[in-house]
Amino acid sequence: MGGAARVAPVTGGIMELVEPMESALRDEFEQRLAAHRAVVFKVAHTYCRDPDDRAELAQEIAAQLWRAWPSYRADQLFSTWMYRVALNTAISFVRSNARRRRHFVPLDPEVHDAVDEGAPLDDDPRLERLQRFIARQGALDRALLLLYLDERSHREIADVLGLTETNVSTKISRLKQRIRDAR
């Protein structure tokens, strides 16, 4: 999901636009974001097919993380807190985009009716089927699958999504069955 060069676009200019913060806190935020930047790109890729939308969402996630940084508590896992902020931002972003697109009238129907499937991450047809399955899911199930595929524990998934561990386990089992049925 990108090397060190991708960190700059995620944070570039964002931190100057939001409230100033003491240098030590800013440095700590930048280090943590750099160490966990893949989370930003995973969430953006999961919720947006269009490359421009993905880039815009990644920037919005970085901005929201920066705004929320003063409320981060050291007793939390940073990645859990980061996923919570990133997923909430992504869900809001998708809802906002859906409202905008309902009011969009294409000028050239032949051009705008073409579906941009985007470049597959891998040539493996199973991965492509899984990506299509995930894209068809609602926001909560998409977030659940993203965290599960990122090998997060049921407890961490529950913390991020505000569910019980039992509910997470049940939802994952049901999603696995739906994936098997979709083959």
N, C-alpha and C positions, 0 to 999 in steps of 0.2 A: 504493500500500500504506500509506497513512496519512500524516498530516502530523506536525508536531512534537508534537501532543497525544498521539500514540501512544507516544512514547518513555517517558513517565512510567510507564504501566502495565507496560512491559517491565522497567524497572529498579526501580520503586517498592517499597521495603521489602526487596528481595532483598539488597542489598549490606550492610544492617545485620545480616542473619541469618548471614552468612558471616564468616569471619575479618576483623578490621579490617585496613586497609591504609593506608599513608601517603597523605596528601592528594594529592600530585602524581600518584601512580600511579592513584588513584581518579579524579581529574579526567581523566587521559589515557584511562582505560577508558571513562568516560562519554562523552567526545567521540568516540571511535572507534565505540562502540556507536550513538550518535546518527547518525553519518555512514553507518553500514552497517545500520541497523535494518531495512531492507527485506529483508535476508537472513533475519532471524528470522521475519518474516511470510511470506516465500515458502516457507520450509521448513515452517512450521506449517500453511500452507494446503495444501501438497502432501501432507502426511501425515495431515491430519485434515479430515474433512468437517463434523463437528459444530462449531458456533461455540464452544461451551463447551470442547470438547477442544482446539480451536485456541488459545484464550486460555490454557488450562492449559499446553499445550506451549510456547507463546511464553514464558511465565514460567519454565518449566523450562529452556529454552534459555538465557535470560538468566542464570539462577542458575548453570548449568554454565559459561557463559562467564566469569562473575565468579570462580568457583572455579578455573578453569583459567588465568585472567589472569596470575598470577605465573609460569607456565611459558611464556608467549608470548615468542618470540625476535624481536627487531627485524629480523633478517635474513630473516624470513618475510613474505610478503604477508599483511596483516591479514585480508583477505577470504578467503584460502585457509584460514588457521588457523580463522577464524570458521565457515566452511562445514563444516570437518572436525568441529568440536565440535558444531555445530548438527545435522548429519546423524546423527552417532553418538547424540546425545540423542534425536532424533526416532525413530530405529530402536528404541532401547531403550523409549521411551515407547509406541510402537505394540505392541511385543511384550508389555509389561506390561498394556496395555489389553486386548489379545486374551485374555490369561490371565484377567483379571477378568471379561470378558464371557462366557467359557465357563461360568462359575459363576453367571451372572445368570439368574434365572427371572422373566420379566415377569409382573406381576400382572394386567394387562389385555391379552390377546393382540391384540385389535383395534387398540388404540392402539400397542402396541410393534411390531406387524408392519408398520406404515406406514413406508415408506422416506422418509427426509428427504434429498432430493437436494441441498438447499442452493440458494442463489441463484446463478445463473450470473454469471460476471464480465462477460460480454459476450453480446449476442444472436446472435453469429455461430455458426451450427451447427457449423462446422469446429472452433472453439475448444472447444465443448462436447464434441465427439467426442474431441478430443485430451485433454481433462481426464478423460473416462471411461477412455480408453486408459491414461493415466498411473496412474489410481487402481487399475487391475487389475494393474499390474506389481509385481514383488517390490521389496523395499527398495533393493537395489543399482541396479536399472534405473530406479527412480523418482528416486533421487539423481542418477544419470547424466543422465537427461532434464532434471531441474531445472537442473543446472549447464550442460548444453548449451544449453538454451533461454535461460539467463541469459548466453549468449555468452562462456562461459569457454573458455580455450584448452585443447587436449588435454593439455598439460603441467600446467596448473592442476587440471584434472579428475583427472588421474592422481595428483597430489600429495594432493588432498583425499581421494580414495577408496582410495589405496594400491595403485594399479594401474600397469601400464606404459602408456606413451603408445600403443603398438601395440594393447594390449588395449582401451584406451578407444576407439580408432579402429574396431576390429573390432566392439565392442559397439554403438557408435553406428550403424554401417552396418547391423547386424542389426536394431536397433530401428527405424531408418527404413524398412527393408523390411517389418517387421511392421506399422508404421503404414500403409504403402501397401496391404498385404494386408487390413487391417482395414476399409478404406473400403467 
